[in-house]
Amino acid sequence: MSGWRGRTADVALVPAVGLVAVMGLVVQSRGIDTAAEWAALLAVLLSTGALYVRRRHPVPVGVVALAAIGAYGALLHRPGPIMLVFVVALYTVVDEGYLAVAVGLGLASVVAFAVADSYNRSPNTMNGATLLHTGWLVAVIVGVTRNRRAYLAEAQARAVVAEQRMEEESRRRATEERLRIARELHDVLGHHLSLINVQASAALHRPDPVRSEQALTAIKQTSKETLSELRATLGALRQEAGPAVVPAPGLHRLGDLIRTAARPELEIRTELAETRSLPPEVDLAVYRIVQEALTNVARHARATTAVVRVRPDHDDVLVEVDDDGIAQPGSPGSGILGMRERARALGGSLTTGARPDGGFRVCARLPMRADPAPVGEQA
């Protein structure tokens, strides 16, 4: 919008300058009667018309305006209002950055102005008009130069600020991406390695061939899934083009998660209500929260039964994991903190604690539509 207004003002200035110059010529000559006056009028009109292209060709237009001044003075033997045309052309030359050319044009115009003014100057009078003209041109050149330098300094400062903001935004996105990848790797490795540890301990402490075979089969399946997810994650990180895209599990893989986490001494039931399609980030958060909760059950709770519930509640989806094990008192560990961080990052919440009838409960409320929290809260 500002550029359009600037071009409109540039175009509108030309007829205004031309009108003032022509009217000044008419008043100065008391009409246009002689051939010299008609020729001076032609010089005014040609130099004024050249102002239309002064932004694209500032130096040639300045030369044309200077030549018009010389012709005007030679024809009428006196300076005149055509000087206004030259001032506009000189202003443009300075504004476009041709300071040396502007100084040369200004000195040449002073000479032409002095020559024209000398025709009507008596020996006893000073050339005051020439001095006035010189001061005017110096003021134009100095003033425009100062304004241009201030403008360039401000533009440079804005460019520096914009570059700093881009760098800060890039660092912020890189930090968020690293945190996201680190969280995914923690959840994948923490869950699967915990299950492997539990199954291996069961096989060692219960030398029953059947149980040992079941444990080894579970370890084989769990390690296979671990390697698969880890390989997919690292493969995404090795991509050179574009951001890393880590394959995201969701509710569609909840059955596989339950089968992997279940053991002979731990029964896991699911109660899944029909839920409309979730955004990918919410779907992933539901899966990871259930995964981490079941990991804690397997490692710490000594439970025999766990129940996983996923159901809609108005505009939210509720995720509950209950067990009948031993509730561990004390401050929450990194697993619970990670679950809470996931919920808060989407604008949801997570609560944990002992159940009234024994056992432990993890309850997460996530919005159906993700409402990301500010970066500071996520961190």
N, C-alpha and C positions, 0 to 999 in steps of 0.2 A: 504494500500500500504506500509506504513512504517513497519507494523508488518511482512509482507511478505519479505521485504528487510532485516529486522533484522534476520529472520530465515535463509535466504539464506546466510547471512554473517556468522552466527554461523556454518552452515554446511561447508562452504568453508574454514573456519579457521582450521578445523581439519586436512585435508590432508596437508595443508601448515605447520602446527606445526609438524606433523609426518615426513614430508620430511626433515625439518631442523634438527630434533632430530636424524634421521637415518644417514643423511650425517655427522652430528657432531660425531656420534659414529664411523663411518667408518674412518673419518680423525683422530680422537683421537686414535684409535686402529691400525691405518695404515693397515686397512683391517680387515676382520672377518675370523679368522682362528681357534681359539681355541673354545672348548665347552663353556667356560665362556662367550666369546664374542657372541656366538650364543644365549646363554641364556639371555644376556643383550639386544640383539636385540629383542628377544621375549618379554621382559618386556617393551621395548619401544613401540612395536606394540600393545600390549594389553592395555597399559595405554592410548595410543593415540586413539584406537578404543573406549574406554570407554567415551571419550570426546563427542561422538555423542549424548549421553543421559545425558549430564551434566546439562541441564536446567530442566529436569524432576526429576533427582536424583542427585542434586549437592553434598550432603554430601557423599553418597557411592562412587561417582566418585573421590571426593577428597581423600578418604581413599585409593582407588585403586592406585591413583597417588603417594601417600605417600609410600605405600608398594613397588611400582615400584622403587622409589628412593632408598629405603633401599636395595632392591635386587640388583640394579645396582651397588651401592657402595660396597656391599659384594662380588659381582662377580668380579669386575674389580679393586677394592681397590682404587677407586678414584671417585670423583663426575664427572658428565658429562652433556651433552646437554639435557638429559631427564628432567633436571630441568625446561626447557621451558614448558613441558607438565604439570608439577605440578603447575607452575605459572598460566596457563590458568584455571586449575581446581580450584585453590585457588581464583582466580578472580571471578569465577562463584559462589562459596560458599558465598563470601562477597556480591556480587551483588544480590543474592537471599535473603539476610537478615540474614544469619547465622554467625554473627560476632564472637560470642564466639567459635564456632566450627572452624572458620577460624584461630583465634589466636592459638588454640590448635594444629591445623595441621601445622601452620607456625613454632611453637616452636619445634614440633617433627621433621620437615624437617631440621631445623637448626642443631639439634642433629645428625640426619642421615648424613647430609652434612659434619659436623665436623668430625664424625667418619671416613667417607670415605676419607676425605682430610688428616687425620692424618697418613695414611699409607705412604704417600710420603713426609711428612714434617720432616725436619731435626730438631735437638734440637735447632739450632741457628736461625731458621726462624719463623716468626709469621704466624698465620693462617689467611692470608689476604683474601683468597677465602671465608672462612666462614663468615668473617665480611662483605664482599661484598654481599654475599648471604643474610645475615641477613638484611642489609640495603635495599636490593631489595624487600624482602618480606614485611618489614615495610612500604615501599613506596606504594606497591600494596594495602595493607590492609587499610592504612590511606586514600590514594587517592580514592579508590573505595567507602569507607565508606562516605567520604565527598560528592562524586558525588551522592551517593544514597540518602543521607539526603537532598541534594539540589533538587533532582528529586522528592522525596516524598513531600517536602515543596511546590514545584511548582504544583504538582498534587493536593495537598490539597487546594492550593489557587484557582486553576481552578475549583475544585469541589464547593468551596464556591461561586465563581462568577456565576457558572452555576445554583446553587440553588437560589441565589439572583435573577437571571434573570427569573427563573421559577416562583418565588414568585411574581415578578413584573408583569409578563405576566398574572398570575392568577388574581392578583388584577385588572389589566387593563380590563381583560375580564369580571370580576365581576362588575366593574364599568359600562362598556358598557351595560351589561345585565340589571343592575338596571335602567340606563337611558332609555333604550328601553322600559322596562315594565312601568316605570313612564310616559313616553310619551303616551303609549297606553292607560293607565288608564285615563290620562288627557283628551285625545281625546274622549274616550268613555263616560266618566262621564260628561265632559264639554258640549259636543254636546247634549246628551239626556236630561240632567238636564236643559239646556237652553231652549230646546223645551218645556219641561214640564212647565217651568216657564212662557214662552210666552203663551202657551195654557191656563194655569190657569188664567193668567191676563186677557186674552180675555173673558173667561167665567165669570169672576167676574165683569168686566166693561160693559159687554153687556148681560144683563139678558134676552136673547132670548132663549127660550127652545130649539129650533133647533140648534142654535149656541152652546149653552151650552152642548148639547148632543154630537155634533161633537167634541168639545174641550175635553170632558171627554173621548170619544172614542180614540181620538189621544193620550191623556195622558196615557190611559190604554195600548195602543199599544207601545208607546215609553218606558214606564216603564218596560214593559215585555221584550223588546229588551235590555234595559239597564241591567236588572237582568241576562238575558241570557249571554250577553257578559262578564259581570263582573264575573259570576259564572265560565264561561269557562276560563277566565284569572286566577282567583284564583285557580282553579283546576289544571291548568298547573304549577303554582308556587308551589303547594303542592307536586308535583312529586319529589320523592327522587332520582330516577335514571335518569341520563342524564340532559341536559339543559332544561329549561322551554320552552315549545313550545306553544305560544299563537296563537289560531286560527286567521288567517289573512283574513279579507274581501278584496274584490277587485272590479274590474269593473263588475263582475257578480252580485254584490249586489247593484249596483248604482241605479237601479230602486227602490228598497226598500228604499234606503236613500232619494230619491227624494220624494217618497210618504209620508214618515214620516215627512220631513221638510216642505212640502207644507201646506198652510192654505187657508182659504177662501179669505183672503185679500192679499195673496201672491201666484202668479202663477210662477211655475218653469218649464222652458222648457229645453230640452236636445237636443244637436246636437252632436251625436256620429258618427265619421267616422270609417270605418273599420280599425282596428289596429291589427297587428300580436300579437301573444301571448307574454305577458310581463313577465319578471322575477318576482318572488313573491314579492321581496322587492320593485320593481318599481310599481307593481300592487297595493300593500298596500299603497304606498305613494300617488298614484293618488286618491285612495278612501279617505284617511285621509285629503288630501288637499281640496278636494271638500266638505267633511264633515265640516271642520273647517270654510271654506269660507261661507257655507250656515248658519252655526251657527252665524257668525258675521252679516250676512244679517238679520237673524231673530231677533237678539238682538239689533242691532244698526242702521240699514240702513233706517228703515221705508219705505222699498221698496214695490212696488206692483208687480214687475216682476223681475225675475232672470233667466239668461241663463247659462247653463253649457255646455261647449264645450270640447270635447276630440278628438284629431286628431293627426295623425302622421306627422312629419316634418323631412324628411330625416332619420337620425339615432336617432331622438329624438321623444318624445311624448309631445305635448302641451296640457296643461290643463288651461282652462280659465273659470272664473266665473264672469259674469257681472251682475250688478243690477242697477235699476233706482232710488235708494234711495239717501240719503244724505251722501256724503263723509265726514267722520270724520277727521278733521285735527289733527295734533299733532304726537307724537312719536308712533310707532307701539306697540301694546299690546303683551301679551304672546302668543296669538293665532297666530298672524302673524309671530312672532319670531319662534314659533314651526314649522310652515309650511316652513319657510326659512331654518331652521335647517334640516328638512327632505330632502329638495331638495339638499342642500349642501352635506349631508352625502352620497348621491348617485352620486355626481359629477355634479349635475344640478344647476339650479338657480331659483329664484322666485322674481317677481317684483309686487308691489302693488301701487295703486294710483288712483286719481280721473280720470274719463273719460272726454274727451273734451265736449261731449254732455250731461254731467251730470251723476251722479251715481258713482259707484266704481268698480274697476277691480282688480282681482287677476289672475296673469298669471304665470304659472310654466312651466319650460322646463326641462324635465327629459330624460336622455339617455335611449335608449331601453335596453342597456346592462349596468347594474349598475357598476359605477366606483367609489368605496368608497373613500371618502376623508380621509386624515390622521386623526388619533385619536384626535390630538390637535384641528383641525378645527371642528370636530364633537362636541367636548366639548364646 
